[in-house]
Amino acid sequence: MITGIEISKVEARRDLSEAISNMRFNINFEDVKVNQENVKISFTFSTVYDGGTPSKATKVGELTIAGSVLAKEAKKDAEDIENTWKSKKTLPLKIAEDVINILNFECGARGTLLAYSIGFAAPLPISRAKLTETPTPGGGA
């Protein structure tokens, strides 16, 4: 269960005065620390604002928010999170989906003031993330 979010960095940068035609969102999980049932997932949320046309897009600016998502999980689930991170540098689907959705909401809300201050639209991803596992080609059971 997610218990909080700590923000350590915010940055909004406008490089060109061109009109915005597209926004691209990205969430990177940087690190995972587990201490018993306490889980700390470091992240970077970024929104890249493009101008121009899809065939000839130019980067107009970027908004970045970095920090950590804090969670409290059952000891077995916390161990699974830690083991999956150590072996694959990813998170189990259920916690990944929860973290992505809370970050879309929180960073969208927090990033709105940053974006407006430099003349950008709010960084609000439209839909809720729903993750599914894809089988690996020729992979095991």
N, C-alpha and C positions, 0 to 999 in steps of 0.2 A: 504494500500500500504506500503510495507516494505521500510523504509527510511535509515536504517543503521544497523550495527552490532558493538557491543562493546565486545572486548575480555578481560576477567579479569584473566584468568588462562590458562597456557599451560604446559603440562607435557608429557614427553616421557621417558619410562622406559623399559629397556631390562633386564630381569631376567635370561635368559638362552641363550647360544650361538647356540642353535639348529636351524636348517633350518625352515623357515616358510612354513606351508602347508595350512593355512587357515586364513582368516580375518573375524571377526564378528563386525558389526557396531551397535551402539545404540545411540539414541537421547532421552534424558529425558527432559521434560519440568518441571522446578523446581518451578516456580512461575510466576504469571501474575499480572502486575500493570496497571491500567487504570486511566488516568487523562484527562477527557473530551474526545477528539478524539485521544490522544496519548496513545499508547499501548507499554508496555515493557514486553517481554517474556524472562525470564531467562531460560537458557538451559545448559546441559552438553552433549557434543558429545564425544563418546569414540569408539576407535577401539581396539579390543583385537586380538593379533597375536598368533596363535596356531601353534605348531609343532606336530610331530608324525603323527598318522593316525586318520581318523574319529572315529574309534572304541576306540582308546586310545590316545586322544588329550592331549597335555600338554600346558599350558599357557606359552608362551615365553616372552611376554611383552605387554605393553599397551600404547596407546597414548590418552590423554584426553585434550579437549579444552572446557572451560566454558566461559560463557558470557551472553549477552542479545541481542535479536533481537528487533529493534525499528520499530514501524509502526505508520502510521497516517491513521485512519479510519473514516468513517462517524460516527457521535455520536451514532446513533442507532446500528451500527455494533460493535462499541467499547463496548457499553453496553451489547450486546449479547455475546461478547467475555468474558467480566467480569462475567456475570451471568453463562455462561457455565462453566467457570473455578471454580467459587465458588461452584456450585452444583455438578459437575462431575469430577473436577480436570483434565479436558481435554480441548481441543480447538475445536471450530466449524470446520467442515471438510475443508472448503475452505481456511481458514487462516492456519490451521495445514498443509495442503498440500504445500502451498506457503512457510511456514517456514521450513519444512523438506527439500524441494528442495533447498532453498537458503543455508541452513546449510550444506547439502551434498556438494554443490559446494564450498562454502567459507571455510569450515573446511577441505575439501579435499585439496584445494589449499594451505591453511596455514599450514596444517599438513604435507605436502610433505617435506618441509625442516626439520621439526622435525624428521620425520620418517627416512629420508636418513642419518641424523646425527648419528643415532644409528644402521644403517644397515637394516632397514625395508623397505618394498615396500610402495609406496604412498597410503594413506588411501582414495582411490577413489571408492565410491559406483558406480556400473555400470549403473544402470537405474534410470530414473526419477520416483519419487513416485507418485502414483495415488491412492487416498483414496476413498473408498466408504463406505456408512453406511450399517451395517448389522442389520437386524431386531433382536430384543431381543426375545428369546424363550418364547412363551406364553405372550409376551409383548403387550402393547397397540398399538393404531393406530398411 
